[in-house]
Amino acid sequence: MTSRTYRRGAVVLALASVTLTSGALAGTASAAPKPKAATPDFTLTILHANDLESALLPTTGPNGVQYGGVDRFVELVQQEQQAAGTGKPGPGQAGKRGVLTISAGDNFLPGPQLAASGSDPAQPIYDATAFAAAGFDVSIFGNHDFDQTPDFLARWLDDVGSDTAFVSGNLGFAAEPALLAQVQDGTIVRTHVEKIKGEQIGIIGLTTPELPRLTSSRGVTVDPDLAGIANAQAAAYAAAGVDKVVLVSHLQDIDNEVALAGQLRGVDVIVGGGGHELLADPGDPLVPNGASAAAPYQKPYGSYPLTPRDAEGKVVPVVTTNALYTYVGRLVVTFDDAGNLLAVDDQASRPLPVIASGPDALPADPTVARTVVQPVQAHVGSLRQRVVATSEVPLDGLRNDVRSRETNLGDLVADSLLAAGRREAAAAGITAPVVAIQNGGGIRNASVLPAGPITELDTYTVLPFANFVAVAPAMPVSQFLAGVERGLTPDGGFAQVAGYRVTYRAAQPVGSRIVDLTLDDGTVLVAGGVPTGALKTISVATNDFTLRGGDGYPFDGVAFTVLPVTYQQAFATYLTEDLGGVVPASRYPEGGVGRITAV
């Protein structure tokens, strides 16, 4: 085991150090007495993944190399689980060794691969079958785990089985009967102690406080006091004689885990999720999931691990991995007999690529290939064969574009919501919508669809969530304008729109951005930055996620009706019926038609 000088904090994790404190620096003055070397007592290998997001099938990178795929991922995890506790200990490792396998949430994601499992509860969820095969000891919940509602999450938990502890220290499930039942039977726990080779590892699980605005978590409550919860649980573990603590969190950005570390006491390691960051060091083998053949590898966000200090000045290793079954993180740490973290094995600790060729090539687990990959491939293949429309123009769904400006794909999706709302209004007994809003974060293909055939698979790839078209038939115009203001912020809540045109000043704060807003029928709602009062209420179509306040939309208290049409179904129907199977370049030109204009 090599001692490692960390980039942040400039400390050396040396076996001569009893704890990783700010005073435990290498190269102390020669006059100081040489400290007695601490004795390694237990070496723990933490295998971790996050943001798996139903990427069950392999992907071919820009250099032609295949990577990912849950069958190879499971094979790698099982190989590492076996290797961690067998063979001769490495230099500096303890004779007693164990392994802990962790998921940091977002274990599935709506889309064509998850849809392969169907809606029949008797049909096994392929993601759950694969998750169980990987042998995760511990998992927490990410925001996407609630995208299909808490009821689907409960079904997924049933299919996973009882071998994984789902730890949640800051979520409450009392108002969700299906998940409350999982609490009552011990599947979901507030705290958990994993026993490995006679050692006790306390687990703390935390989910982002932003959960209600990111997903369809319904009655699930969230305690935002992350540091308070973690410190209280760490202290309780210490009082119970549990002297090693791992915090697993899903905070959307690894910088949030790093910031949290500075507020903690008694946490030894943090495993994060939600940000899709790649942590790696020079020379680490990587997955070829870069943007192009000229740049085939993703640029690492930072070193593996990151090394912030806690509230007491001790270094806390923080790790995460890139998403979508592309890596298994391997962090190897050694403790003394008092539970003090002595060192990180720098040579053994790194992200392990899930790849099909080259020196790190992996075979596929045959059982997972047969029971998961093959049926999902068949389902996705059938969707790929069904052409629903032809586009005369490339359709821009790039992530940064749909979250920051009008795009022609954004126009197309917003038009489909407006059309669906109008089509269903009479049957629902509501006023037909005049305008429509689609949050950019709900458009997920992150690519430009080329001119040519649009398949049913494309419609799922663009709009994968279990979001339903919803209409607020009498929204106060003041509330609608507040929503438009929110929708001009360049993030997941940026609005692609239909039924109106808006000009705005991007540099102004929310609440004072709109310069002019005119409905398609010529009604002016804002002129020169001043609301005209031309209307008191307006009928608005969007998705139910947005009307429930998702992405921070200020729609609390507004009455709305959820229609029996998902936003993917609305999109597919609009392509086939309203457009007659052709997306005309004249109606949806590249760059849009000027519905949203910054001035």
C-alpha positions in Angstrom: 0.0 0.0 0.0 1.6 3.3 -1.0 1.1 6.5 1.0 -0.6 9.1 -1.0 -0.2 12.8 -1.1 -3.7 14.2 -1.8 -4.2 17.1 -4.1 -6.7 18.8 -1.8 -5.5 19.3 1.7 -1.9 18.2 1.0 -1.8 15.5 3.6 -0.3 12.1 3.4 -2.3 9.1 4.4 0.5 7.2 6.0 0.4 4.0 8.1 2.5 5.8 10.7 -0.6 8.0 11.3 -3.2 6.8 13.8 -5.9 9.1 12.3 -6.1 11.2 9.2 -5.8 14.6 10.9 -4.3 17.9 9.8 -1.4 17.2 12.1 -0.6 13.9 10.6 1.7 15.3 7.9 4.6 13.5 6.3 8.0 15.0 6.8 7.7 16.3 10.3 10.7 17.9 11.9 13.6 15.6 12.7 13.7 16.6 16.3 10.2 15.3 16.9 10.0 11.8 18.4 9.1 9.1 15.8 5.5 8.0 16.4 4.8 4.4 17.0 3.5 2.8 13.8 -0.2 2.0 13.9 -1.1 -1.6 13.1 -3.5 -2.4 10.3 -6.4 -4.3 11.7 -9.0 -4.4 9.0 -8.9 -3.6 5.2 -12.2 -2.8 3.6 -12.8 -2.8 -0.1 -15.8 -0.6 -1.0 -17.2 -1.4 -4.5 -19.6 1.3 -5.5 -21.8 2.5 -8.4 -24.4 5.2 -8.9 -26.9 6.5 -11.4 -27.3 3.1 -13.1 -30.5 4.6 -14.7 -31.7 1.5 -16.6 -28.8 1.5 -19.0 -29.0 -2.2 -19.2 -27.7 -2.6 -22.8 -24.1 -2.0 -23.9 -23.1 1.1 -25.9 -20.6 1.5 -28.6 -18.2 4.4 -28.2 -16.9 6.9 -30.8 -13.8 4.7 -31.3 -16.0 1.6 -32.0 -15.3 0.0 -28.6 -18.3 -1.5 -26.8 -18.7 -0.6 -23.1 -21.3 -0.8 -20.4 -24.0 -3.4 -20.3 -25.4 -4.8 -17.1 -24.3 -8.3 -17.8 -20.6 -7.2 -17.9 -21.2 -5.0 -15.0 -22.5 -7.8 -12.8 -19.5 -10.0 -13.9 -17.1 -7.3 -12.8 -18.8 -6.8 -9.5 -18.8 -10.5 -8.8 -15.1 -10.8 -9.7 -14.2 -8.0 -7.4 -16.3 -9.3 -4.6 -14.5 -12.6 -4.7 -11.0 -11.1 -5.1 -11.4 -8.6 -2.2 -11.4 -11.3 0.4 -9.2 -14.0 -1.1 -5.5 -14.4 -1.9 -2.6 -12.7 -0.1 -3.1 -9.3 1.4 -1.4 -6.4 -0.4 1.5 -4.4 1.1 0.2 -2.6 4.2 -3.2 -4.3 4.2 -4.5 -6.1 7.2 -4.8 -9.9 7.2 -8.5 -9.5 8.0 -10.3 -8.2 4.9 -13.8 -7.6 3.7 -15.9 -6.1 1.0 -18.9 -3.8 1.0 -20.9 -3.2 -2.3 -22.9 0.0 -2.4 -25.3 1.8 -4.8 -25.7 5.5 -4.3 -29.1 5.7 -5.9 -30.9 6.4 -9.2 -31.1 2.6 -9.7 -33.5 2.9 -12.6 -34.8 5.6 -15.0 -38.0 5.7 -17.2 -37.4 5.0 -20.8 -37.5 2.3 -23.4 -35.2 -0.1 -21.5 -37.3 0.2 -18.3 -40.5 0.0 -20.3 -39.4 -3.5 -21.4 -40.5 -4.7 -18.0 -44.1 -3.7 -18.7 -46.8 -2.6 -16.3 -47.9 -6.0 -15.2 -46.9 -6.6 -11.5 -46.5 -10.3 -12.4 -43.8 -9.4 -14.9 -40.3 -9.1 -13.2 -38.6 -5.8 -13.5 -35.4 -6.5 -15.4 -33.5 -3.7 -13.6 -34.4 -5.4 -10.3 -33.2 -8.8 -11.5 -29.9 -7.3 -12.5 -29.5 -5.3 -9.3 -30.1 -8.4 -7.2 -27.6 -10.4 -9.3 -24.9 -7.7 -8.6 -25.2 -8.4 -4.9 -25.4 -4.9 -3.5 -25.3 -4.9 0.3 -26.5 -1.3 0.7 -28.4 1.2 -1.4 -29.9 4.6 -0.9 -32.6 6.4 -3.0 -31.9 8.9 -5.7 -34.5 11.3 -7.3 -35.0 9.1 -10.4 -36.0 6.2 -8.2 -39.3 8.0 -7.7 -39.9 9.0 -11.3 -42.4 6.3 -11.8 -44.2 7.2 -8.5 -43.6 5.6 -5.1 -45.9 2.7 -6.1 -43.5 1.5 -8.9 -40.5 1.9 -6.5 -42.3 -0.4 -4.1 -42.8 -3.0 -6.8 -39.1 -2.7 -7.8 -38.1 -3.2 -4.1 -40.2 -6.3 -4.0 -38.5 -7.7 -7.1 -35.0 -6.9 -5.7 -35.6 -9.1 -2.6 -34.3 -8.9 0.9 -30.6 -9.1 0.5 -30.0 -5.3 0.1 -30.5 -2.8 2.9 -32.1 0.4 1.6 -31.0 3.1 4.0 -32.7 6.5 4.2 -31.9 8.8 7.1 -33.8 11.8 5.8 -36.8 10.6 4.0 -40.2 9.9 5.5 -42.7 7.4 4.0 -45.7 7.5 6.4 -47.9 9.1 3.7 -47.1 6.5 1.0 -48.7 3.1 2.0 -46.7 1.0 -0.5 -43.3 2.3 0.8 -44.5 2.4 4.4 -45.0 -1.4 4.1 -41.4 -1.6 2.9 -40.4 0.2 6.1 -42.5 -2.0 8.3 -41.0 -5.2 6.8 -37.5 -3.9 7.2 -36.6 -3.4 3.5 -36.2 0.4 4.1 -34.3 1.3 7.2 -33.3 4.6 8.8 -30.0 3.2 10.0 -28.0 0.0 9.2 -24.9 -1.7 10.5 -23.2 -4.0 8.0 -21.3 -6.8 9.7 -18.2 -8.0 7.8 -15.6 -10.5 9.2 -16.6 -9.5 12.7 -16.4 -5.8 12.0 -19.3 -3.4 12.2 -19.8 -0.7 9.5 -22.4 1.9 10.3 -24.2 3.2 7.2 -25.8 6.7 6.8 -28.1 7.3 3.8 -29.0 10.7 2.6 -31.1 11.9 -0.4 -31.1 15.4 -1.9 -33.4 17.9 -0.2 -34.5 19.0 -3.7 -36.3 15.7 -4.2 -39.9 17.1 -4.4 -39.1 19.4 -7.2 -37.0 16.9 -9.2 -39.3 13.9 -9.3 -42.8 12.4 -8.6 -42.1 11.6 -4.9 -45.7 12.5 -3.9 -46.1 12.1 -0.1 -42.5 11.3 0.6 -41.2 13.9 3.0 -37.6 15.2 3.1 -35.6 16.4 6.1 -33.0 18.9 4.6 -30.8 18.9 7.7 -28.2 16.6 6.2 -25.3 17.5 8.4 -27.4 17.3 11.6 -28.8 13.9 10.7 -25.4 12.5 9.7 -23.6 13.8 12.8 -26.4 12.5 15.1 -26.3 9.1 13.5 -22.5 8.9 13.6 -22.5 9.8 17.3 -25.2 7.1 17.9 -23.1 4.6 16.1 -20.0 5.5 18.1 -22.0 5.2 21.4 -23.1 1.7 20.3 -19.5 0.6 19.7 -19.7 0.9 15.9 -16.3 2.5 15.0 -16.4 2.7 11.2 -18.9 4.8 9.4 -19.7 5.2 5.7 -22.0 7.9 4.5 -23.8 7.2 1.2 -25.5 10.2 -0.4 -27.3 11.3 -3.6 -26.9 15.1 -3.7 -26.8 15.7 -7.5 -23.3 17.0 -7.6 -20.1 15.7 -5.9 -19.3 19.2 -4.8 -22.3 19.0 -2.5 -20.7 15.9 -0.9 -17.4 17.7 -0.6 -19.1 20.7 1.1 -21.1 18.4 3.4 -17.9 16.7 4.5 -16.7 19.9 6.1 -19.6 19.9 8.5 -19.3 16.3 9.6 -17.8 14.5 12.6 -17.2 10.7 12.9 -17.7 9.8 9.2 -14.8 7.9 7.7 -15.8 7.6 4.0 -18.4 9.3 1.7 -19.8 7.6 -1.4 -21.8 10.0 -3.5 -24.2 9.9 -6.5 -26.3 12.0 -8.7 -23.7 14.0 -10.6 -22.3 11.5 -13.1 -18.8 12.7 -12.4 -15.8 10.7 -13.3 -13.0 10.6 -10.7 -9.8 9.1 -11.9 -6.0 9.6 -11.8 -3.5 9.7 -14.7 -3.0 6.2 -16.1 -6.3 4.8 -14.9 -8.0 2.8 -17.7 -11.1 4.6 -18.9 -14.3 3.8 -20.7 -14.5 5.3 -24.3 -17.6 7.4 -23.7 -16.3 10.7 -24.8 -17.9 13.1 -27.3 -16.0 12.0 -30.5 -13.4 9.8 -32.0 -10.9 12.7 -31.6 -11.8 12.9 -27.9 -12.9 9.3 -27.0 -12.6 9.6 -23.2 -14.5 11.7 -20.7 -12.3 14.2 -18.9 -12.0 13.3 -15.2 -13.7 15.8 -12.8 -11.0 15.2 -10.2 -8.8 12.6 -8.5 -10.0 9.3 -7.0 -10.7 9.8 -4.2 -11.4 13.5 -3.4 -10.0 14.4 0.0 -11.9 17.2 1.8 -11.5 17.6 5.6 -14.3 17.2 8.1 -15.2 19.6 10.9 -12.3 18.2 13.0 -9.7 18.5 10.3 -9.6 14.9 9.4 -9.4 13.9 5.8 -12.5 12.1 4.5 -12.1 10.2 1.2 -15.1 11.0 -1.1 -15.8 8.9 -4.1 -18.3 8.6 -6.9 -18.3 7.1 -10.4 -19.6 7.9 -13.8 -23.1 6.6 -14.5 -25.0 4.0 -16.6 -23.2 0.8 -15.7 -19.9 2.1 -17.2 -17.7 1.8 -14.1 -17.4 0.0 -10.7 -15.6 2.2 -8.2 -13.1 0.4 -6.0 -11.9 2.2 -2.8 -9.6 0.1 -0.5 -9.2 1.5 3.0 -7.4 0.2 6.1 -8.4 0.8 9.7 -6.6 0.2 13.0 -8.2 -1.8 15.9 -9.8 1.4 17.2 -11.6 2.0 14.0 -9.4 4.9 12.9 -8.9 5.2 9.2 -5.2 4.7 8.5 -4.8 4.7 4.7 -6.2 4.5 1.3 -4.5 1.9 -1.0 -3.5 4.2 -3.8 -2.6 1.4 -6.2 -5.7 -0.6 -5.8 -8.2 2.3 -5.5 -9.6 3.5 -8.8 -12.7 3.3 -11.1 -12.8 0.0 -13.0 -14.1 0.2 -16.5 -16.9 -2.0 -17.8 -15.6 -2.7 -21.3 -15.8 -5.4 -23.9 -12.3 -5.3 -25.5 -8.7 -4.5 -24.7 -6.7 -5.5 -21.6 -9.6 -4.8 -19.2 -12.2 -6.7 -21.4 -14.9 -8.5 -19.4 -17.1 -11.4 -20.4 -20.8 -11.2 -19.9 -22.4 -12.9 -17.0 -24.4 -15.6 -18.9 -27.4 -15.6 -16.5 -27.9 -11.9 -16.6 -27.3 -11.9 -20.4 -30.1 -14.5 -20.8 -32.6 -13.2 -18.3 -32.1 -9.4 -18.7 -30.1 -8.2 -21.6 -31.6 -10.4 -24.3 -35.3 -9.7 -23.6 -34.6 -5.9 -23.2 -32.7 -6.0 -26.5 -35.7 -7.6 -28.2 -38.1 -5.0 -26.8 -35.9 -2.1 -27.8 -35.3 -3.6 -31.2 -39.0 -3.8 -31.8 -39.3 -0.1 -31.0 -36.4 0.7 -33.3 -38.2 -0.9 -36.2 -41.5 1.1 -35.8 -41.2 4.4 -37.8 -43.8 6.9 -36.6 -42.7 9.9 -38.7 -40.1 11.4 -41.0 -38.4 14.7 -40.2 -37.3 17.1 -43.0 -34.9 18.8 -40.6 -32.5 17.8 -37.8 -34.2 18.1 -34.4 -32.1 19.6 -31.6 -32.4 17.9 -28.3 -28.9 18.6 -27.0 -29.0 18.9 -23.2 -27.5 22.4 -22.9 -29.6 23.7 -25.8 -33.1 22.5 -24.5 -32.1 23.9 -21.1 -31.1 27.4 -22.3 -32.9 28.4 -25.5 -35.6 27.6 -27.9 -34.9 24.5 -30.1 -37.0 23.0 -32.9 -37.4 19.8 -30.9 -38.5 21.8 -27.9 -41.1 23.5 -30.1 -42.3 20.2 -31.4 -42.7 18.7 -27.9 -44.5 21.8 -26.6 -46.9 21.7 -29.6 -47.7 18.1 -28.8 -48.7 18.9 -25.2 -50.9 21.7 -26.5 -52.5 19.4 -29.1 -53.1 16.7 -26.5 -54.6 19.1 -24.1 -57.0 20.4 -26.7 -57.9 16.9 -27.9 -58.7 15.6 -24.4 -60.3 18.8 -22.9 -63.9 18.1 -23.8 -63.9 14.6 -22.4 -62.2 15.9 -19.3 -64.8 18.7 -19.0 -62.2 21.5 -18.9 -61.4 24.6 -20.9 -59.0 23.8 -23.8 -55.5 25.1 -23.2 -54.2 28.2 -24.9 -50.5 27.8 -24.2 -48.2 24.9 -23.3 -44.9 24.6 -21.3 -42.4 21.8 -21.4 -39.5 21.9 -19.0 -36.2 21.3 -20.8 -35.1 18.8 -18.2 -37.8 16.4 -19.3 -36.3 16.2 -22.8 -33.7 13.5 -22.4 -32.2 12.4 -25.7 -29.2 14.8 -25.3 -28.6 14.6 -29.0 -29.7 16.0 -32.4 -32.1 13.6 -34.1 -31.0 13.6 -37.8 -33.3 14.4 -40.6 -35.1 11.2 -41.7 -37.0 8.5 -39.9 -38.3 9.0 -36.3 -38.9 5.7 -34.6 -41.0 4.8 -31.6 -37.8 4.2 -29.8 -36.8 7.9 -30.5 -40.1 9.1 -28.9 -39.2 7.2 -25.7 -35.6 8.4 -25.8 -36.7 12.0 -26.1 -39.5 11.8 -23.4 -38.8 8.8 -21.1 -40.5 9.8 -17.9 -43.8 8.7 -16.5 -45.1 12.3 -16.9 -48.7 12.8 -17.9 -50.1 15.7 -19.8 -52.0 18.0 -17.4 -54.0 21.1 -17.8 -54.6 24.0 -15.4 -57.8 25.4 -17.0 -58.1 28.6 -15.0 -54.6 29.5 -13.9 -54.3 33.2 -12.8 -52.3 35.1 -15.4 -50.1 36.4 -12.7 -49.2 32.9 -11.7 -48.7 31.9 -15.4 -46.3 34.9 -15.9 -44.4 33.8 -12.7 -44.0 30.4 -14.4 -42.8 32.0 -17.6 -40.2 33.9 -15.6 -39.1 30.7 -13.9 -38.9 29.1 -17.3 -36.3 31.6 -18.5 -33.6 30.3 -16.2 -31.0 28.2 -18.0 -31.4 24.9 -16.2 -33.7 21.9 -16.2 -36.7 24.1 -15.7 -36.0 26.2 -18.8 -39.3 26.2 -20.7 -39.9 25.1 -24.3 -43.2 26.7 -25.2 -46.2 26.8 -27.5 -49.1 29.2 -28.0 -47.1 32.4 -27.3 -44.0 34.4 -28.0 -41.8 36.0 -25.3 -38.9 38.4 -25.4 -36.8 38.7 -22.3 -33.7 40.2 -20.7 -31.6 37.3 -19.6 -29.4 39.4 -17.3 -32.3 40.5 -15.2 -33.4 38.6 -12.0 -36.4 36.3 -12.0 -39.5 38.4 -11.8 -38.3 41.2 -14.1 -37.1 39.4 -17.2 -40.1 39.5 -19.5 -40.2 42.4 -21.9 -43.1 41.4 -24.1 -45.4 38.4 -24.2 -48.0 37.9 -26.9 -50.4 34.9 -27.4 -50.7 33.3 -30.8 -54.2 34.9 -31.1 -52.6 38.4 -30.7 -53.6 39.0 -27.1 -50.8 40.9 -25.4 -50.2 39.9 -21.8 -47.0 41.9 -21.2 -45.8 45.0 -23.0 -42.6 46.8 -22.2 -42.1 44.8 -19.1 -45.6 45.7 -17.7 -48.5 43.2 -17.5 -51.5 44.5 -19.5 -54.3 42.9 -17.5 -55.8 41.7 -20.8 -56.8 38.4 -19.2 -57.4 37.3 -15.6 -56.9 33.6 -16.1 -55.5 31.3 -18.8 -55.7 27.6 -19.6 -52.2 26.1 -19.5 -51.1 22.6 -20.7 -47.9 21.1 -19.4 -46.9 17.9 -17.6 -48.1 16.9 -14.1 -44.5 17.1 -12.8 -44.4 20.8 -13.6 -47.8 21.6 -12.2 -46.9 19.8 -9.0 -44.1 22.4 -8.6 -41.3 20.3 -10.2 -38.2 22.2 -11.2 -39.2 25.0 -8.9 -42.3 26.2 -10.9 -44.5 28.5 -8.7 -47.7 26.6 -9.4 -48.6 25.7 -5.8 -52.3 25.8 -5.2 -53.4 25.9 -8.8 -56.2 23.5 -9.8 -55.3 21.1 -12.6 -56.5 18.0 -14.3 -54.2 15.1 -15.2 -55.2 13.6 -18.6 -54.9 9.9 -19.4 -52.0 10.6 -21.9 -48.3 10.4 -21.1 -46.1 13.1 -22.7 -44.4 10.4 -24.8 -47.8 9.3 -26.1 -48.8 12.9 -26.8 -45.6 13.4 -28.8 -46.0 10.2 -30.8 -49.7 11.0 -31.5 -48.8 14.5 -32.6 -46.2 13.2 -35.1 -48.5 10.6 -36.6 -51.9 12.3 -36.5 -51.5 16.1 -36.2 -48.5 16.3 -38.6 -49.5 13.3 -40.7 -46.1 11.6 -40.2 -44.0 14.4 -41.6 -42.1 17.1 -39.5 -41.9 20.0 -42.0 -38.7 22.1 -42.1 -40.8 25.2 -42.8 -42.7 24.8 -39.5 -39.8 23.5 -37.3 -36.6 25.1 -38.7 -33.3 24.7 -37.0 -33.0 27.2 -34.2 -36.8 27.5 -33.8 -39.2 30.1 -35.0 -38.6 32.9 -32.5 -41.0 31.9 -29.7 -38.3 32.7 -27.1 -36.0 35.7 -27.8 -33.4 37.2 -25.6 -32.9 41.0 -26.1 
